[in-house]
Amino acid sequence: MKKDPRRQSIRRRKWKRWLRYQYVRVVRLNDSPEKIAAGLALGVVLGILPTFGLGIIIAVFTAGLFRVNRVSAVIGTFIMNPWTATFFWAASYIIGSLTIGQNLPETLQLIKTVKSHGDLWRSLLEQRLLLPYVVGNIMITAGSAALSYVACLYIVRAYRHARKERLERKAESIRGGRNPRTGPPAGP
């Protein structure tokens, strides 16, 4: 069965549009850049940790508790979704296995046998594989949270700085008698 390139293009555009929407939502939040970035990092932590579908609810409550931005915390939980879950599960187990010194080929073979979400948890519990998963998950969570905090802080500050400069240029051009949209006024 051949894939229709038009449908793939539409899906790609929808995905890009959704990402752009999330970006705009974050940078336009009415809060300090530090609180927005901390909220996003908190959401990433709760998104990657196995919260069993309660990540968004927990994010709202913990964001209020830590006094960080709730909206950015909820957006951060979207890091774990059906497209990224398998990556995070496998990476958690691989990194955890390497950290505690387990055999990598055996680890990869086990990951290949997991067919569904239920199989993953059954395998983890029955074969005493929970420790490598937890160790790897904590490492990935910490790294992802730190990276998301720094990236979000930089992006929000850069957006606000560019916006401030743009507004200052516009105000100066208006004070100087020129309309930024139409150009200089008509002279005598």
VMD Tcl script that builds the backbone (N, CA, C; Angstrom):
set m [mol new atoms 564]
animate dup $m
set s [atomselect $m all]
$s set {name element resname resid chain x y z} {
  {N N MET 1 A 0.847 -1.178 0.000}
  {CA C MET 1 A 0.000 0.000 0.000}
  {C C MET 1 A 0.891 1.240 0.000}
  {N N LYS 2 A 0.700 2.094 -0.979}
  {CA C LYS 2 A 1.513 3.281 -1.132}
  {C C LYS 2 A 0.908 4.436 -0.329}
  {N N LYS 3 A 1.785 5.184 0.361}
  {CA C LYS 3 A 1.319 6.314 1.159}
  {C C LYS 3 A 1.107 7.522 0.259}
  {N N ASP 4 A 0.026 8.220 0.519}
  {CA C ASP 4 A -0.311 9.408 -0.242}
  {C C ASP 4 A 0.529 10.580 0.259}
  {N N PRO 5 A 1.366 11.170 -0.595}
  {CA C PRO 5 A 2.227 12.271 -0.140}
  {C C PRO 5 A 1.434 13.507 0.292}
  {N N ARG 6 A 0.251 13.708 -0.288}
  {CA C ARG 6 A -0.564 14.856 0.121}
  {C C ARG 6 A -1.035 14.708 1.558}
  {N N ARG 7 A -1.432 13.489 1.932}
  {CA C ARG 7 A -1.895 13.260 3.305}
  {C C ARG 7 A -0.750 13.446 4.287}
  {N N GLN 8 A 0.454 12.983 3.903}
  {CA C GLN 8 A 1.615 13.164 4.766}
  {C C GLN 8 A 1.932 14.644 4.923}
  {N N SER 9 A 1.812 15.391 3.847}
  {CA C SER 9 A 2.069 16.824 3.894}
  {C C SER 9 A 1.060 17.524 4.803}
  {N N ILE 10 A -0.196 17.117 4.731}
  {CA C ILE 10 A -1.231 17.699 5.586}
  {C C ILE 10 A -0.950 17.376 7.042}
  {N N ARG 11 A -0.586 16.132 7.328}
  {CA C ARG 11 A -0.253 15.749 8.704}
  {C C ARG 11 A 0.932 16.555 9.222}
  {N N ARG 12 A 1.940 16.708 8.387}
  {CA C ARG 12 A 3.137 17.461 8.777}
  {C C ARG 12 A 2.775 18.918 9.076}
  {N N ARG 13 A 1.925 19.511 8.231}
  {CA C ARG 13 A 1.506 20.893 8.469}
  {C C ARG 13 A 0.698 21.018 9.749}
  {N N LYS 14 A -0.181 20.055 10.007}
  {CA C LYS 14 A -0.971 20.090 11.243}
  {C C LYS 14 A -0.061 19.982 12.459}
  {N N TRP 15 A 0.931 19.114 12.392}
  {CA C TRP 15 A 1.877 18.934 13.495}
  {C C TRP 15 A 2.671 20.224 13.722}
  {N N LYS 16 A 3.159 20.836 12.644}
  {CA C LYS 16 A 3.909 22.085 12.766}
  {C C LYS 16 A 3.023 23.199 13.320}
  {N N ARG 17 A 1.780 23.231 12.861}
  {CA C ARG 17 A 0.849 24.242 13.352}
  {C C ARG 17 A 0.574 24.069 14.831}
  {N N TRP 18 A 0.423 22.828 15.304}
  {CA C TRP 18 A 0.191 22.564 16.715}
  {C C TRP 18 A 1.409 22.986 17.538}
  {N N LEU 19 A 2.621 22.656 17.059}
  {CA C LEU 19 A 3.838 23.059 17.766}
  {C C LEU 19 A 3.956 24.576 17.828}
  {N N ARG 20 A 3.656 25.246 16.725}
  {CA C ARG 20 A 3.711 26.709 16.700}
  {C C ARG 20 A 2.705 27.294 17.682}
  {N N TYR 21 A 1.533 26.719 17.762}
  {CA C TYR 21 A 0.504 27.181 18.697}
  {C C TYR 21 A 0.992 27.047 20.136}
  {N N GLN 22 A 1.612 25.912 20.471}
  {CA C GLN 22 A 2.127 25.716 21.829}
  {C C GLN 22 A 3.231 26.719 22.133}
  {N N TYR 23 A 4.095 26.966 21.152}
  {CA C TYR 23 A 5.159 27.947 21.318}
  {C C TYR 23 A 4.569 29.323 21.624}
  {N N VAL 24 A 3.600 29.741 20.838}
  {CA C VAL 24 A 2.989 31.054 21.030}
  {C C VAL 24 A 2.305 31.125 22.390}
  {N N ARG 25 A 1.639 30.057 22.779}
  {CA C ARG 25 A 0.979 30.043 24.089}
  {C C ARG 25 A 1.984 30.245 25.214}
  {N N VAL 26 A 3.136 29.593 25.117}
  {CA C VAL 26 A 4.129 29.690 26.187}
  {C C VAL 26 A 4.762 31.074 26.228}
  {N N VAL 27 A 5.220 31.585 25.097}
  {CA C VAL 27 A 5.944 32.860 25.127}
  {C C VAL 27 A 5.041 34.045 25.451}
  {N N ARG 28 A 3.753 33.920 25.243}
  {CA C ARG 28 A 2.844 35.030 25.534}
  {C C ARG 28 A 2.193 34.940 26.919}
  {N N LEU 29 A 2.571 33.980 27.721}
  {CA C LEU 29 A 1.999 33.869 29.059}
  {C C LEU 29 A 2.347 35.105 29.878}
  {N N ASN 30 A 1.413 35.526 30.695}
  {CA C ASN 30 A 1.598 36.732 31.492}
  {C C ASN 30 A 2.183 36.351 32.854}
  {N N ASP 31 A 3.468 36.042 32.862}
  {CA C ASP 31 A 4.174 35.663 34.078}
  {C C ASP 31 A 5.650 35.899 33.843}
  {N N SER 32 A 6.455 35.771 34.865}
  {CA C SER 32 A 7.893 35.976 34.678}
  {C C SER 32 A 8.477 34.812 33.872}
  {N N PRO 33 A 9.532 35.067 33.107}
  {CA C PRO 33 A 10.153 33.980 32.338}
  {C C PRO 33 A 10.598 32.809 33.223}
  {N N GLU 34 A 11.057 33.115 34.425}
  {CA C GLU 34 A 11.517 32.062 35.339}
  {C C GLU 34 A 10.367 31.152 35.766}
  {N N LYS 35 A 9.205 31.758 36.073}
  {CA C LYS 35 A 8.043 30.958 36.478}
  {C C LYS 35 A 7.496 30.136 35.311}
  {N N ILE 36 A 7.526 30.712 34.118}
  {CA C ILE 36 A 7.058 29.979 32.931}
  {C C ILE 36 A 7.972 28.786 32.671}
  {N N ALA 37 A 9.288 29.017 32.714}
  {CA C ALA 37 A 10.250 27.943 32.468}
  {C C ALA 37 A 10.172 26.872 33.553}
  {N N ALA 38 A 10.005 27.292 34.801}
  {CA C ALA 38 A 9.885 26.316 35.891}
  {C C ALA 38 A 8.610 25.493 35.747}
  {N N GLY 39 A 7.534 26.130 35.331}
  {CA C GLY 39 A 6.289 25.397 35.105}
  {C C GLY 39 A 6.435 24.381 33.989}
  {N N LEU 40 A 7.092 24.775 32.904}
  {CA C LEU 40 A 7.311 23.841 31.797}
  {C C LEU 40 A 8.170 22.670 32.245}
  {N N ALA 41 A 9.239 22.948 32.992}
  {CA C ALA 41 A 10.111 21.877 33.481}
  {C C ALA 41 A 9.351 20.934 34.413}
  {N N LEU 42 A 8.512 21.487 35.273}
  {CA C LEU 42 A 7.681 20.648 36.149}
  {C C LEU 42 A 6.758 19.759 35.326}
  {N N GLY 43 A 6.151 20.324 34.302}
  {CA C GLY 43 A 5.280 19.543 33.422}
  {C C GLY 43 A 6.038 18.440 32.709}
  {N N VAL 44 A 7.262 18.734 32.270}
  {CA C VAL 44 A 8.085 17.714 31.613}
  {C C VAL 44 A 8.383 16.575 32.584}
  {N N VAL 45 A 8.713 16.918 33.823}
  {CA C VAL 45 A 8.967 15.882 34.838}
  {C C VAL 45 A 7.744 14.995 35.006}
  {N N LEU 46 A 6.592 15.616 35.166}
  {CA C LEU 46 A 5.369 14.838 35.388}
  {C C LEU 46 A 4.894 14.144 34.122}
  {N N GLY 47 A 5.304 14.641 32.968}
  {CA C GLY 47 A 4.950 13.974 31.722}
  {C C GLY 47 A 5.769 12.716 31.498}
  {N N ILE 48 A 7.052 12.765 31.852}
  {CA C ILE 48 A 7.924 11.616 31.619}
  {C C ILE 48 A 7.774 10.559 32.713}
  {N N LEU 49 A 7.613 10.988 33.951}
  {CA C LEU 49 A 7.412 10.002 35.022}
  {C C LEU 49 A 6.104 9.247 34.787}
  {N N PRO 50 A 6.060 7.985 35.146}
  {CA C PRO 50 A 4.805 7.230 34.947}
  {C C PRO 50 A 3.733 7.665 35.953}
  {N N THR 51 A 2.895 8.599 35.537}
  {CA C THR 51 A 1.815 9.094 36.401}
  {C C THR 51 A 0.475 8.452 36.064}
  {N N PHE 52 A 0.476 7.547 35.110}
  {CA C PHE 52 A -0.694 6.740 34.764}
  {C C PHE 52 A -1.918 7.575 34.417}
  {N N GLY 53 A -1.717 8.560 33.555}
  {CA C GLY 53 A -2.826 9.378 33.076}
  {C C GLY 53 A -3.209 10.537 33.969}
  {N N LEU 54 A -2.546 10.699 35.085}
  {CA C LEU 54 A -2.878 11.780 36.011}
  {C C LEU 54 A -1.894 12.942 35.931}
  {N N GLY 55 A -1.030 12.937 34.954}
  {CA C GLY 55 A 0.024 13.945 34.842}
  {C C GLY 55 A -0.495 15.373 34.799}
  {N N ILE 56 A -1.545 15.611 34.025}
  {CA C ILE 56 A -2.075 16.967 33.899}
  {C C ILE 56 A -2.676 17.439 35.220}
  {N N ILE 57 A -3.435 16.574 35.864}
  {CA C ILE 57 A -4.057 16.932 37.147}
  {C C ILE 57 A -2.986 17.200 38.201}
  {N N ILE 58 A -2.000 16.320 38.269}
  {CA C ILE 58 A -0.904 16.509 39.231}
  {C C ILE 58 A -0.131 17.777 38.900}
  {N N ALA 59 A 0.065 18.072 37.612}
  {CA C ALA 59 A 0.803 19.275 37.197}
  {C C ALA 59 A 0.098 20.543 37.673}
  {N N VAL 60 A -1.215 20.586 37.548}
  {CA C VAL 60 A -1.957 21.775 37.978}
  {C C VAL 60 A -1.795 21.986 39.480}
  {N N PHE 61 A -1.938 20.920 40.254}
  {CA C PHE 61 A -1.828 21.057 41.712}
  {C C PHE 61 A -0.404 21.368 42.157}
  {N N THR 62 A 0.583 20.688 41.603}
  {CA C THR 62 A 1.958 20.947 42.031}
  {C C THR 62 A 2.460 22.307 41.538}
  {N N ALA 63 A 1.981 22.752 40.379}
  {CA C ALA 63 A 2.359 24.087 39.913}
  {C C ALA 63 A 1.838 25.149 40.880}
  {N N GLY 64 A 0.632 24.963 41.372}
  {CA C GLY 64 A 0.097 25.880 42.380}
  {C C GLY 64 A 0.873 25.807 43.672}
  {N N LEU 65 A 1.263 24.611 44.053}
  {CA C LEU 65 A 2.025 24.415 45.284}
  {C C LEU 65 A 3.393 25.086 45.211}
  {N N PHE 66 A 4.072 24.955 44.081}
  {CA C PHE 66 A 5.400 25.544 43.906}
  {C C PHE 66 A 5.352 26.976 43.366}
  {N N ARG 67 A 4.139 27.478 43.097}
  {CA C ARG 67 A 3.933 28.837 42.594}
  {C C ARG 67 A 4.668 29.094 41.276}
  {N N VAL 68 A 4.506 28.145 40.357}
  {CA C VAL 68 A 5.021 28.308 39.002}
  {C C VAL 68 A 3.827 28.374 38.065}
  {N N ASN 69 A 4.076 28.658 36.817}
  {CA C ASN 69 A 2.990 28.851 35.861}
  {C C ASN 69 A 2.268 27.535 35.569}
  {N N ARG 70 A 0.967 27.513 35.804}
  {CA C ARG 70 A 0.171 26.290 35.617}
  {C C ARG 70 A -0.016 25.926 34.155}
  {N N VAL 71 A -0.229 26.921 33.314}
  {CA C VAL 71 A -0.459 26.647 31.889}
  {C C VAL 71 A 0.785 26.013 31.271}
  {N N SER 72 A 1.957 26.561 31.575}
  {CA C SER 72 A 3.175 25.978 31.016}
  {C C SER 72 A 3.431 24.589 31.602}
  {N N ALA 73 A 3.015 24.346 32.841}
  {CA C ALA 73 A 3.158 23.007 33.422}
  {C C ALA 73 A 2.300 21.993 32.666}
  {N N VAL 74 A 1.079 22.387 32.344}
  {CA C VAL 74 A 0.200 21.487 31.577}
  {C C VAL 74 A 0.776 21.237 30.189}
  {N N ILE 75 A 1.277 22.289 29.538}
  {CA C ILE 75 A 1.883 22.129 28.215}
  {C C ILE 75 A 3.088 21.190 28.295}
  {N N GLY 76 A 3.866 21.286 29.362}
  {CA C GLY 76 A 5.029 20.416 29.532}
  {C C GLY 76 A 4.680 18.941 29.649}
  {N N THR 77 A 3.499 18.638 30.165}
  {CA C THR 77 A 3.110 17.226 30.292}
  {C C THR 77 A 2.885 16.564 28.941}
  {N N PHE 78 A 2.679 17.376 27.894}
  {CA C PHE 78 A 2.432 16.812 26.565}
  {C C PHE 78 A 3.671 16.204 25.930}
  {N N ILE 79 A 4.817 16.272 26.613}
  {CA C ILE 79 A 6.025 15.639 26.076}
  {C C ILE 79 A 5.812 14.125 25.963}
  {N N MET 80 A 5.023 13.580 26.868}
  {CA C MET 80 A 4.718 12.145 26.811}
  {C C MET 80 A 3.381 11.988 26.110}
  {N N ASN 81 A 3.429 11.378 24.944}
  {CA C ASN 81 A 2.236 11.150 24.154}
  {C C ASN 81 A 2.431 9.839 23.395}
  {N N PRO 82 A 1.444 9.384 22.665}
  {CA C PRO 82 A 1.588 8.088 21.984}
  {C C PRO 82 A 2.788 7.995 21.043}
  {N N TRP 83 A 3.252 9.130 20.506}
  {CA C TRP 83 A 4.383 9.088 19.571}
  {C C TRP 83 A 5.730 9.056 20.297}
  {N N THR 84 A 5.789 9.588 21.520}
  {CA C THR 84 A 7.073 9.642 22.229}
  {C C THR 84 A 7.190 8.620 23.358}
  {N N ALA 85 A 6.097 8.005 23.743}
  {CA C ALA 85 A 6.108 7.096 24.892}
  {C C ALA 85 A 7.092 5.944 24.702}
  {N N THR 86 A 7.064 5.323 23.552}
  {CA C THR 86 A 7.949 4.180 23.303}
  {C C THR 86 A 9.410 4.593 23.412}
  {N N PHE 87 A 9.731 5.763 22.879}
  {CA C PHE 87 A 11.104 6.257 22.977}
  {C C PHE 87 A 11.515 6.406 24.438}
  {N N PHE 88 A 10.678 7.057 25.252}
  {CA C PHE 88 A 11.033 7.282 26.654}
  {C C PHE 88 A 11.126 5.975 27.431}
  {N N TRP 89 A 10.225 5.024 27.153}
  {CA C TRP 89 A 10.294 3.738 27.849}
  {C C TRP 89 A 11.595 3.016 27.509}
  {N N ALA 90 A 11.889 2.928 26.222}
  {CA C ALA 90 A 13.098 2.212 25.806}
  {C C ALA 90 A 14.353 2.928 26.301}
  {N N ALA 91 A 14.400 4.239 26.139}
  {CA C ALA 91 A 15.581 4.989 26.586}
  {C C ALA 91 A 15.758 4.876 28.098}
  {N N SER 92 A 14.673 4.894 28.841}
  {CA C SER 92 A 14.768 4.754 30.301}
  {C C SER 92 A 15.382 3.413 30.667}
  {N N TYR 93 A 14.913 2.380 30.032}
  {CA C TYR 93 A 15.426 1.055 30.364}
  {C C TYR 93 A 16.879 0.889 29.924}
  {N N ILE 94 A 17.219 1.364 28.736}
  {CA C ILE 94 A 18.597 1.226 28.242}
  {C C ILE 94 A 19.564 2.009 29.126}
  {N N ILE 95 A 19.245 3.261 29.404}
  {CA C ILE 95 A 20.134 4.080 30.230}
  {C C ILE 95 A 20.242 3.511 31.637}
  {N N GLY 96 A 19.123 3.059 32.185}
  {CA C GLY 96 A 19.157 2.449 33.524}
  {C C GLY 96 A 19.979 1.177 33.549}
  {N N SER 97 A 19.841 0.348 32.519}
  {CA C SER 97 A 20.617 -0.901 32.456}
  {C C SER 97 A 22.107 -0.614 32.358}
  {N N LEU 98 A 22.464 0.359 31.529}
  {CA C LEU 98 A 23.881 0.714 31.405}
  {C C LEU 98 A 24.419 1.313 32.698}
  {N N THR 99 A 23.598 2.084 33.377}
  {CA C THR 99 A 24.032 2.731 34.613}
  {C C THR 99 A 24.308 1.709 35.724}
  {N N ILE 100 A 23.434 0.715 35.837}
  {CA C ILE 100 A 23.642 -0.256 36.922}
  {C C ILE 100 A 24.444 -1.471 36.462}
  {N N GLY 101 A 24.909 -1.456 35.214}
  {CA C GLY 101 A 25.838 -2.483 34.750}
  {C C GLY 101 A 25.214 -3.751 34.196}
  {N N GLN 102 A 24.011 -3.688 33.667}
  {CA C GLN 102 A 23.412 -4.872 33.051}
  {C C GLN 102 A 23.891 -5.021 31.611}
  {N N ASN 103 A 23.682 -6.201 31.062}
  {CA C ASN 103 A 24.126 -6.543 29.719}
  {C C ASN 103 A 23.234 -5.852 28.673}
  {N N LEU 104 A 23.822 -5.047 27.776}
  {CA C LEU 104 A 23.065 -4.296 26.788}
  {C C LEU 104 A 22.364 -5.181 25.753}
  {N N PRO 105 A 22.996 -6.228 25.181}
  {CA C PRO 105 A 22.260 -7.074 24.223}
  {C C PRO 105 A 21.009 -7.723 24.823}
  {N N GLU 106 A 21.085 -8.160 26.075}
  {CA C GLU 106 A 19.901 -8.731 26.723}
  {C C GLU 106 A 18.820 -7.664 26.897}
  {N N THR 107 A 19.241 -6.470 27.226}
  {CA C THR 107 A 18.307 -5.362 27.387}
  {C C THR 107 A 17.577 -5.077 26.079}
  {N N LEU 108 A 18.330 -4.997 24.998}
  {CA C LEU 108 A 17.723 -4.717 23.695}
  {C C LEU 108 A 16.784 -5.837 23.259}
  {N N GLN 109 A 17.151 -7.079 23.537}
  {CA C GLN 109 A 16.294 -8.210 23.189}
  {C C GLN 109 A 14.972 -8.142 23.950}
  {N N LEU 110 A 15.031 -7.787 25.213}
  {CA C LEU 110 A 13.813 -7.665 26.007}
  {C C LEU 110 A 12.921 -6.550 25.470}
  {N N ILE 111 A 13.528 -5.422 25.117}
  {CA C ILE 111 A 12.743 -4.296 24.597}
  {C C ILE 111 A 12.032 -4.686 23.304}
  {N N LYS 112 A 12.684 -5.492 22.464}
  {CA C LYS 112 A 12.071 -5.914 21.201}
  {C C LYS 112 A 10.868 -6.821 21.421}
  {N N THR 113 A 10.819 -7.527 22.551}
  {CA C THR 113 A 9.709 -8.446 22.807}
  {C C THR 113 A 8.471 -7.742 23.350}
  {N N VAL 114 A 8.613 -6.525 23.834}
  {CA C VAL 114 A 7.478 -5.794 24.399}
  {C C VAL 114 A 6.581 -5.312 23.263}
  {N N LYS 115 A 5.314 -5.691 23.301}
  {CA C LYS 115 A 4.371 -5.360 22.233}
  {C C LYS 115 A 3.403 -4.237 22.605}
  {N N SER 116 A 3.130 -4.060 23.885}
  {CA C SER 116 A 2.157 -3.046 24.283}
  {C C SER 116 A 2.524 -2.475 25.644}
  {N N HIS 117 A 1.751 -1.498 26.054}
  {CA C HIS 117 A 1.957 -0.857 27.354}
  {C C HIS 117 A 1.821 -1.874 28.490}
  {N N GLY 118 A 0.825 -2.742 28.387}
  {CA C GLY 118 A 0.628 -3.775 29.406}
  {C C GLY 118 A 1.783 -4.762 29.463}
  {N N ASP 119 A 2.310 -5.131 28.282}
  {CA C ASP 119 A 3.475 -6.021 28.235}
  {C C ASP 119 A 4.681 -5.394 28.910}
  {N N LEU 120 A 4.840 -4.101 28.737}
  {CA C LEU 120 A 5.982 -3.425 29.342}
  {C C LEU 120 A 5.943 -3.559 30.853}
  {N N TRP 121 A 4.819 -3.214 31.452}
  {CA C TRP 121 A 4.739 -3.260 32.909}
  {C C TRP 121 A 4.793 -4.699 33.425}
  {N N ARG 122 A 4.203 -5.632 32.707}
  {CA C ARG 122 A 4.276 -7.038 33.102}
  {C C ARG 122 A 5.729 -7.513 33.067}
  {N N SER 123 A 6.459 -7.156 32.003}
  {CA C SER 123 A 7.867 -7.548 31.878}
  {C C SER 123 A 8.701 -6.925 32.985}
  {N N LEU 124 A 8.434 -5.674 33.278}
  {CA C LEU 124 A 9.202 -4.993 34.316}
  {C C LEU 124 A 9.016 -5.651 35.672}
  {N N LEU 125 A 7.788 -6.013 35.981}
  {CA C LEU 125 A 7.514 -6.575 37.300}
  {C C LEU 125 A 7.876 -8.056 37.406}
  {N N GLU 126 A 7.591 -8.839 36.373}
  {CA C GLU 126 A 7.844 -10.278 36.439}
  {C C GLU 126 A 9.327 -10.621 36.377}
  {N N GLN 127 A 10.087 -9.870 35.613}
  {CA C GLN 127 A 11.485 -10.220 35.413}
  {C C GLN 127 A 12.434 -9.357 36.241}
  {N N ARG 128 A 11.917 -8.698 37.244}
  {CA C ARG 128 A 12.707 -7.844 38.135}
  {C C ARG 128 A 13.523 -6.818 37.352}
  {N N LEU 129 A 12.834 -6.153 36.471}
  {CA C LEU 129 A 13.488 -5.155 35.637}
  {C C LEU 129 A 13.082 -3.735 36.025}
  {N N LEU 130 A 12.427 -3.614 37.149}
  {CA C LEU 130 A 11.937 -2.312 37.562}
  {C C LEU 130 A 13.075 -1.360 37.939}
  {N N LEU 131 A 14.104 -1.855 38.598}
  {CA C LEU 131 A 15.209 -0.997 39.034}
  {C C LEU 131 A 15.894 -0.299 37.860}
  {N N PRO 132 A 16.294 -1.018 36.787}
  {CA C PRO 132 A 16.918 -0.293 35.681}
  {C C PRO 132 A 15.977 0.722 35.033}
  {N N TYR 133 A 14.698 0.386 34.960}
  {CA C TYR 133 A 13.736 1.320 34.378}
  {C C TYR 133 A 13.642 2.588 35.225}
  {N N VAL 134 A 13.515 2.430 36.527}
  {CA C VAL 134 A 13.370 3.584 37.424}
  {C C VAL 134 A 14.630 4.448 37.400}
  {N N VAL 135 A 15.796 3.818 37.451}
  {CA C VAL 135 A 17.055 4.574 37.420}
  {C C VAL 135 A 17.160 5.361 36.115}
  {N N GLY 136 A 16.904 4.717 34.995}
  {CA C GLY 136 A 16.969 5.395 33.702}
  {C C GLY 136 A 15.918 6.477 33.564}
  {N N ASN 137 A 14.716 6.218 34.071}
  {CA C ASN 137 A 13.644 7.194 33.971}
  {C C ASN 137 A 13.974 8.445 34.774}
  {N N ILE 138 A 14.540 8.268 35.942}
  {CA C ILE 138 A 14.928 9.429 36.756}
  {C C ILE 138 A 16.010 10.240 36.048}
  {N N MET 139 A 16.959 9.547 35.430}
  {CA C MET 139 A 18.032 10.262 34.719}
  {C C MET 139 A 17.477 11.031 33.518}
  {N N ILE 140 A 16.618 10.397 32.743}
  {CA C ILE 140 A 16.026 11.063 31.581}
  {C C ILE 140 A 15.131 12.217 32.017}
  {N N THR 141 A 14.381 12.018 33.074}
  {CA C THR 141 A 13.500 13.063 33.580}
  {C C THR 141 A 14.306 14.275 34.027}
  {N N ALA 142 A 15.361 14.044 34.784}
  {CA C ALA 142 A 16.184 15.157 35.270}
  {C C ALA 142 A 16.834 15.912 34.110}
  {N N GLY 143 A 17.386 15.183 33.162}
  {CA C GLY 143 A 18.017 15.824 32.010}
  {C C GLY 143 A 17.026 16.593 31.157}
  {N N SER 144 A 15.869 15.995 30.920}
  {CA C SER 144 A 14.843 16.653 30.100}
  {C C SER 144 A 14.292 17.895 30.794}
  {N N ALA 145 A 14.108 17.814 32.109}
  {CA C ALA 145 A 13.600 18.968 32.846}
  {C C ALA 145 A 14.608 20.115 32.818}
  {N N ALA 146 A 15.883 19.806 33.021}
  {CA C ALA 146 A 16.916 20.845 32.995}
  {C C ALA 146 A 16.996 21.479 31.607}
  {N N LEU 147 A 16.985 20.647 30.585}
  {CA C LEU 147 A 17.058 21.151 29.216}
  {C C LEU 147 A 15.836 22.002 28.877}
  {N N SER 148 A 14.657 21.556 29.261}
  {CA C SER 148 A 13.445 22.319 28.954}
  {C C SER 148 A 13.416 23.639 29.721}
  {N N TYR 149 A 13.918 23.657 30.952}
  {CA C TYR 149 A 13.964 24.899 31.726}
  {C C TYR 149 A 14.853 25.928 31.030}
  {N N VAL 150 A 16.078 25.508 30.699}
  {CA C VAL 150 A 17.031 26.431 30.075}
  {C C VAL 150 A 16.519 26.906 28.714}
  {N N ALA 151 A 16.010 25.983 27.900}
  {CA C ALA 151 A 15.517 26.345 26.569}
  {C C ALA 151 A 14.317 27.288 26.668}
  {N N CYS 152 A 13.378 26.995 27.534}
  {CA C CYS 152 A 12.186 27.835 27.676}
  {C C CYS 152 A 12.562 29.216 28.203}
  {N N LEU 153 A 13.447 29.270 29.172}
  {CA C LEU 153 A 13.886 30.555 29.717}
  {C C LEU 153 A 14.519 31.411 28.629}
  {N N TYR 154 A 15.387 30.815 27.835}
  {CA C TYR 154 A 16.044 31.537 26.746}
  {C C TYR 154 A 15.028 32.009 25.706}
  {N N ILE 155 A 14.107 31.134 25.309}
  {CA C ILE 155 A 13.123 31.474 24.270}
  {C C ILE 155 A 12.181 32.577 24.736}
  {N N VAL 156 A 11.678 32.490 25.961}
  {CA C VAL 156 A 10.743 33.506 26.461}
  {C C VAL 156 A 11.460 34.852 26.590}
  {N N ARG 157 A 12.682 34.845 27.136}
  {CA C ARG 157 A 13.423 36.108 27.258}
  {C C ARG 157 A 13.720 36.713 25.890}
  {N N ALA 158 A 14.131 35.895 24.931}
  {CA C ALA 158 A 14.441 36.393 23.589}
  {C C ALA 158 A 13.185 36.950 22.920}
  {N N TYR 159 A 12.064 36.260 23.057}
  {CA C TYR 159 A 10.806 36.733 22.469}
  {C C TYR 159 A 10.420 38.082 23.065}
  {N N ARG 160 A 10.495 38.187 24.368}
  {CA C ARG 160 A 10.093 39.434 25.024}
  {C C ARG 160 A 11.045 40.583 24.684}
  {N N HIS 161 A 12.319 40.285 24.580}
  {CA C HIS 161 A 13.294 41.311 24.207}
  {C C HIS 161 A 13.014 41.800 22.779}
  {N N ALA 162 A 12.784 40.889 21.855}
  {CA C ALA 162 A 12.493 41.266 20.463}
  {C C ALA 162 A 11.195 42.058 20.378}
  {N N ARG 163 A 10.217 41.673 21.145}
  {CA C ARG 163 A 8.928 42.373 21.152}
  {C C ARG 163 A 9.096 43.786 21.702}
  {N N LYS 164 A 9.867 43.919 22.779}
  {CA C LYS 164 A 10.114 45.229 23.371}
  {C C LYS 164 A 10.819 46.145 22.371}
  {N N GLU 165 A 11.832 45.643 21.680}
  {CA C GLU 165 A 12.540 46.441 20.677}
  {C C GLU 165 A 11.617 46.849 19.532}
  {N N ARG 166 A 10.784 45.916 19.094}
  {CA C ARG 166 A 9.845 46.205 18.009}
  {C C ARG 166 A 8.868 47.307 18.422}
  {N N LEU 167 A 8.360 47.245 19.649}
  {CA C LEU 167 A 7.425 48.265 20.131}
  {C C LEU 167 A 8.124 49.610 20.298}
  {N N GLU 168 A 9.387 49.598 20.758}
  {CA C GLU 168 A 10.133 50.855 20.898}
  {C C GLU 168 A 10.376 51.509 19.539}
  {N N ARG 169 A 10.728 50.719 18.528}
  {CA C ARG 169 A 10.919 51.264 17.183}
  {C C ARG 169 A 9.629 51.853 16.646}
  {N N LYS 170 A 8.542 51.172 16.886}
  {CA C LYS 170 A 7.245 51.650 16.410}
  {C C LYS 170 A 6.875 52.963 17.111}
  {N N ALA 171 A 7.086 53.016 18.428}
  {CA C ALA 171 A 6.771 54.238 19.181}
  {C C ALA 171 A 7.654 55.395 18.729}
  {N N GLU 172 A 8.914 55.143 18.476}
  {CA C GLU 172 A 9.827 56.191 18.028}
  {C C GLU 172 A 9.440 56.707 16.654}
  {N N SER 173 A 9.052 55.804 15.772}
  {CA C SER 173 A 8.655 56.252 14.436}
  {C C SER 173 A 7.368 57.068 14.489}
  {N N ILE 174 A 6.492 56.771 15.420}
  {CA C ILE 174 A 5.262 57.553 15.575}
  {C C ILE 174 A 5.595 58.918 16.166}
  {N N ARG 175 A 6.481 58.956 17.159}
  {CA C ARG 175 A 6.887 60.230 17.753}
  {C C ARG 175 A 7.613 61.104 16.740}
  {N N GLY 176 A 8.325 60.495 15.835}
  {CA C GLY 176 A 9.059 61.247 14.828}
  {C C GLY 176 A 8.176 61.743 13.704}
  {N N GLY 177 A 6.909 61.463 13.745}
  {CA C GLY 177 A 6.003 61.953 12.735}
  {C C GLY 177 A 5.782 60.991 11.587}
  {N N ARG 178 A 6.391 59.833 11.668}
  {CA C ARG 178 A 6.219 58.864 10.592}
  {C C ARG 178 A 5.311 57.754 11.075}
  {N N ASN 179 A 4.481 57.306 10.212}
  {CA C ASN 179 A 3.658 56.141 10.500}
  {C C ASN 179 A 4.435 54.927 10.004}
  {N N PRO 180 A 4.686 53.923 10.869}
  {CA C PRO 180 A 5.501 52.777 10.442}
  {C C PRO 180 A 4.880 51.987 9.303}
  {N N ARG 181 A 3.591 52.138 9.092}
  {CA C ARG 181 A 2.936 51.374 8.023}
  {C C ARG 181 A 2.904 52.134 6.696}
  {N N THR 182 A 2.761 53.445 6.777}
  {CA C THR 182 A 2.606 54.208 5.547}
  {C C THR 182 A 3.838 55.021 5.175}
  {N N GLY 183 A 4.796 55.149 6.088}
  {CA C GLY 183 A 6.012 55.897 5.802}
  {C C GLY 183 A 5.928 57.325 6.306}
  {N N PRO 184 A 6.827 58.188 5.814}
  {CA C PRO 184 A 6.858 59.577 6.314}
  {C C PRO 184 A 5.616 60.358 5.894}
  {N N PRO 185 A 5.270 61.390 6.671}
  {CA C PRO 185 A 4.094 62.176 6.301}
  {C C PRO 185 A 4.350 62.975 5.036}
  {N N ALA 186 A 3.279 63.317 4.366}
  {CA C ALA 186 A 3.386 64.099 3.125}
  {C C ALA 186 A 3.831 65.497 3.485}
  {N N GLY 187 A 4.868 65.986 2.833}
  {CA C GLY 187 A 5.425 67.301 3.139}
  {C C GLY 187 A 4.762 68.410 2.339}
  {N N PRO 188 A 5.055 69.663 2.728}
  {CA C PRO 188 A 4.469 70.811 2.014}
  {C C PRO 188 A 5.081 71.045 0.659}
}
mol reanalyze $m
mol bondsrecalc $m
mol representation Tube
mol addrep $m
